[in-house]
């Protein structure tokens, strides 16, 4: 059997790896991510990292939770950055593990800047984006030649000094993929419709993609707030709005359930 560890660069003491863990299923980890888990002295992980992923950590590795969940007590980003710097200066191999991809609404950029300013050597390991993977495994293509040549990725929790102009996004006509938006759906939907997007626009929400908690809900733009109010759309969820959401009914007829063979 091929020694997969030789495919990754060495994880040197005193360095930090910012690693994407993918949407949940360990089968979607990259080889670099697996090797990092096997070598790290300390793993600082987020709330969206599935426990099955952490099971690949080497015996004796220290585990530190640094998750952020909306509406719940969470570690401050500044404290997380300072912790990564401190651990690296202690000579540890520090793995900062994030769900999905660290640079897509994962605050990986903020941590990279902090490490760079502190003079800490670090490496960035991309991960399978939760937004795109959640759709793909259910037969929803992010782009289709005959419907859209662009797709918009947006977060429902924008920074106070960088508010999203949803009416402007609606006017582009491009499908919108929402992260962290369940609690903000009423206002987002209103603004999108004010921007001219029809309430009949197809929509789809995937909760807990590729995990045992996964669920899929189909609806329309106008029905999204009520679906969330009724508990049918739960956080964390990826929500797709636009023509691409309608493809699931056609594509998924003979689509094998993700991970079904591996689970048997």
C-alpha positions as CSV (number, residue, x, y, z in Angstrom):
1,X,0.0,0.0,0.0
2,X,1.2,3.5,-0.8
3,X,2.5,5.5,2.2
4,X,0.3,8.5,1.9
5,X,2.4,10.5,4.4
6,X,5.0,11.0,1.8
7,X,2.6,13.0,-0.3
8,X,2.5,15.8,2.3
9,X,5.2,18.2,3.5
10,X,6.6,17.7,7.0
11,X,4.6,19.2,9.8
12,X,7.4,21.0,11.6
13,X,7.3,22.0,15.3
14,X,6.5,25.6,15.9
15,X,4.2,25.9,12.9
16,X,0.5,26.2,12.3
17,X,-1.6,24.4,9.6
18,X,-4.9,26.0,8.7
19,X,-6.8,23.0,7.4
20,X,-10.3,22.6,5.9
21,X,-12.1,19.4,7.1
22,X,-14.7,19.4,4.4
23,X,-18.5,19.2,5.1
24,X,-18.4,16.4,7.6
25,X,-17.9,12.9,6.1
26,X,-14.2,11.8,6.7
27,X,-14.1,10.4,3.2
28,X,-14.0,14.0,1.9
29,X,-10.8,14.9,3.8
30,X,-7.8,15.6,1.7
31,X,-4.6,13.5,2.1
32,X,-2.9,16.6,3.5
33,X,-5.6,17.0,6.1
34,X,-5.3,13.3,7.2
35,X,-1.6,13.6,7.5
36,X,-1.9,16.8,9.6
37,X,-4.3,15.0,11.9
38,X,-1.8,12.2,12.3
39,X,1.1,14.5,13.1
40,X,-0.4,17.4,15.1
41,X,0.5,18.0,18.8
42,X,-2.6,20.2,19.3
43,X,-5.8,20.4,17.3
44,X,-7.8,23.6,17.7
45,X,-11.1,22.7,16.1
46,X,-14.4,24.3,15.2
47,X,-18.0,23.4,16.0
48,X,-18.7,22.2,12.5
49,X,-15.9,19.6,12.5
50,X,-17.6,16.2,12.7
51,X,-16.4,13.9,15.5
52,X,-15.6,11.2,13.0
53,X,-13.0,13.5,11.5
54,X,-11.3,14.0,14.9
55,X,-11.0,10.2,15.3
56,X,-8.1,10.3,12.9
57,X,-6.0,12.4,15.3
58,X,-2.9,10.7,16.6
59,X,-3.0,9.2,20.1
60,X,-2.0,11.8,22.7
61,X,-2.8,14.9,20.6
62,X,-4.4,17.6,22.7
63,X,-7.9,18.7,21.6
64,X,-9.0,22.3,22.1
65,X,-12.5,23.4,21.1
66,X,-12.8,26.9,19.6
67,X,-16.2,26.7,17.9
68,X,-18.5,29.6,17.0
69,X,-22.2,29.0,17.0
70,X,-24.8,31.8,16.5
71,X,-26.6,32.8,19.6
72,X,-24.3,30.8,21.9
73,X,-21.3,31.6,24.0
74,X,-18.3,31.4,21.6
75,X,-14.6,32.0,21.7
76,X,-13.6,35.5,20.5
77,X,-11.6,35.5,17.3
78,X,-8.8,37.5,18.8
79,X,-8.4,34.9,21.6
80,X,-8.3,32.1,19.0
81,X,-5.6,33.9,17.1
82,X,-3.6,34.5,20.2
83,X,-3.9,30.9,21.3
84,X,-2.5,29.7,17.9
85,X,0.4,32.0,18.2
86,X,1.2,31.0,21.8
87,X,1.0,27.2,21.0
88,X,3.3,27.6,18.1
89,X,5.8,29.6,20.2
90,X,5.8,26.7,22.6
91,X,7.2,24.6,19.8
92,X,3.9,22.7,19.1
93,X,2.7,21.4,15.8
94,X,-0.6,23.3,15.8
95,X,-3.5,22.1,13.6
96,X,-6.3,24.7,13.2
97,X,-9.2,22.6,11.9
98,X,-12.2,24.2,10.3
99,X,-15.4,22.8,8.7
100,X,-15.5,23.2,4.9
101,X,-12.8,25.4,3.5
102,X,-10.9,27.7,5.9
103,X,-11.1,30.6,3.5
104,X,-14.8,30.5,2.7
105,X,-16.6,32.1,5.6
106,X,-14.2,30.3,7.9
107,X,-12.2,33.3,9.2
108,X,-9.1,31.6,8.0
109,X,-7.9,34.8,6.4
110,X,-8.0,36.6,9.8
111,X,-6.0,33.9,11.4
112,X,-3.5,33.8,8.5
113,X,-3.0,37.6,8.9
114,X,-2.5,37.3,12.7
115,X,0.1,34.5,12.2
116,X,1.9,36.4,9.5
117,X,2.1,39.5,11.7
118,X,3.4,37.4,14.6
119,X,6.1,35.8,12.4
120,X,4.7,32.3,12.8
121,X,5.3,30.0,9.9
122,X,2.0,28.5,8.7
123,X,0.5,26.4,5.9
124,X,-3.0,26.6,4.3
125,X,-4.7,23.3,3.3
126,X,-7.9,24.0,1.4
127,X,-10.9,21.8,2.1
128,X,-14.0,20.7,0.2
129,X,-16.4,23.7,0.5
130,X,-19.5,22.8,2.5
131,X,-21.6,25.1,0.4
132,X,-20.8,23.5,-2.9
133,X,-20.5,19.9,-1.6
134,X,-23.9,20.1,0.2
135,X,-25.6,20.8,-3.1
136,X,-23.5,18.5,-5.3
137,X,-24.2,15.3,-3.3
138,X,-27.9,16.0,-3.7
139,X,-27.8,16.5,-7.5
140,X,-27.8,20.3,-7.4
141,X,-25.0,21.7,-9.7
142,X,-23.7,25.1,-8.7
143,X,-23.5,26.0,-12.4
144,X,-25.3,24.8,-15.5
145,X,-24.5,26.0,-19.0
146,X,-28.1,26.7,-19.9
147,X,-29.1,28.4,-16.6
148,X,-26.2,30.3,-15.0
149,X,-22.6,31.1,-15.7
150,X,-22.1,32.5,-12.2
151,X,-23.0,31.7,-8.6
152,X,-23.0,33.9,-5.5
153,X,-21.8,32.7,-2.2
154,X,-23.1,34.8,0.7
155,X,-23.2,34.7,4.5
156,X,-26.3,35.6,6.5
157,X,-24.1,37.2,9.1
158,X,-22.3,40.1,7.5
159,X,-20.0,42.4,9.4
160,X,-21.5,45.7,10.7
161,X,-19.3,47.7,8.4
162,X,-19.9,45.4,5.4
163,X,-23.6,44.9,5.1
164,X,-24.8,42.9,2.1
165,X,-27.1,44.6,-0.4
166,X,-29.5,41.8,-1.0
167,X,-31.6,43.8,-3.5
168,X,-28.5,44.2,-5.7
169,X,-27.7,40.5,-5.5
170,X,-31.3,39.7,-6.6
171,X,-30.9,41.9,-9.7
172,X,-27.9,39.8,-10.9
173,X,-30.2,36.8,-11.6
174,X,-27.4,34.5,-10.4
175,X,-28.2,31.7,-8.0
176,X,-27.3,32.5,-4.4
177,X,-25.8,30.0,-2.0
178,X,-26.3,31.1,1.7
179,X,-24.1,30.1,4.6
180,X,-25.2,30.8,8.3
181,X,-28.5,32.4,7.2
182,X,-31.3,30.4,9.0
183,X,-32.0,33.0,11.6
184,X,-31.8,35.9,9.1
185,X,-34.1,34.3,6.4
186,X,-37.1,36.7,7.0
187,X,-35.1,39.8,6.3
188,X,-33.0,38.3,3.5
189,X,-36.0,36.9,1.7
190,X,-37.8,40.3,1.9
191,X,-34.8,42.1,0.5
192,X,-34.4,39.6,-2.3
193,X,-38.0,39.9,-3.3
194,X,-37.8,43.7,-3.0
195,X,-34.9,43.4,-5.5
196,X,-37.2,41.7,-8.0
197,X,-36.6,38.0,-7.3
198,X,-39.9,36.1,-7.6
199,X,-41.3,34.4,-4.6
200,X,-41.7,31.3,-6.8
201,X,-37.9,31.0,-7.3
202,X,-36.8,27.4,-6.4
203,X,-35.0,27.0,-3.1
204,X,-33.4,24.1,-1.3
205,X,-31.8,23.8,2.2
206,X,-29.4,21.1,3.3
207,X,-28.8,20.6,7.0
208,X,-25.8,18.6,8.3
209,X,-24.6,17.6,4.8
210,X,-22.8,14.2,4.6
211,X,-23.4,13.5,8.4
212,X,-25.8,11.3,10.2
213,X,-27.9,14.4,11.0
214,X,-28.4,15.3,7.3
215,X,-31.8,16.5,6.0
216,X,-32.9,18.2,2.8
217,X,-35.9,20.5,2.4
218,X,-37.2,21.8,-0.9
219,X,-39.4,24.9,-1.3
220,X,-39.4,28.4,-2.9
221,X,-37.9,31.7,-1.9
222,X,-41.2,32.8,-0.4
223,X,-41.6,29.7,1.8
224,X,-38.1,29.7,3.3
225,X,-39.0,31.8,6.4
226,X,-42.0,29.6,7.3
227,X,-40.0,26.4,6.8
228,X,-37.4,27.7,9.2
229,X,-40.0,28.9,11.6
230,X,-41.6,25.4,11.6
231,X,-38.2,23.8,12.3
232,X,-37.9,22.1,9.0
233,X,-34.8,24.2,8.1
234,X,-32.3,24.0,11.0
235,X,-28.9,25.5,11.5
236,X,-26.3,24.7,10.3
237,X,-27.7,24.7,6.8
238,X,-26.6,25.6,3.3
239,X,-29.4,27.2,1.4
240,X,-29.6,27.5,-2.4
241,X,-31.9,30.0,-4.1
242,X,-32.3,30.0,-7.9
243,X,-32.8,27.8,-10.9
244,X,-30.1,25.3,-9.9
245,X,-32.3,24.3,-6.9
246,X,-34.9,22.8,-9.3
247,X,-32.5,20.3,-10.8
248,X,-32.6,18.0,-7.8
249,X,-35.9,16.4,-8.9
250,X,-34.5,15.6,-12.3
251,X,-30.9,14.6,-11.4
252,X,-31.5,12.8,-8.1
253,X,-33.8,10.1,-9.5
254,X,-31.0,7.6,-9.8
255,X,-28.4,9.3,-7.6
256,X,-26.9,7.0,-5.1
257,X,-27.2,8.2,-1.5
258,X,-23.9,9.7,-0.4
259,X,-21.8,7.4,1.7
260,X,-24.5,4.6,1.7
261,X,-22.1,1.9,0.5
262,X,-19.4,2.8,3.0
263,X,-22.0,2.7,5.9
264,X,-22.9,-0.9,5.1
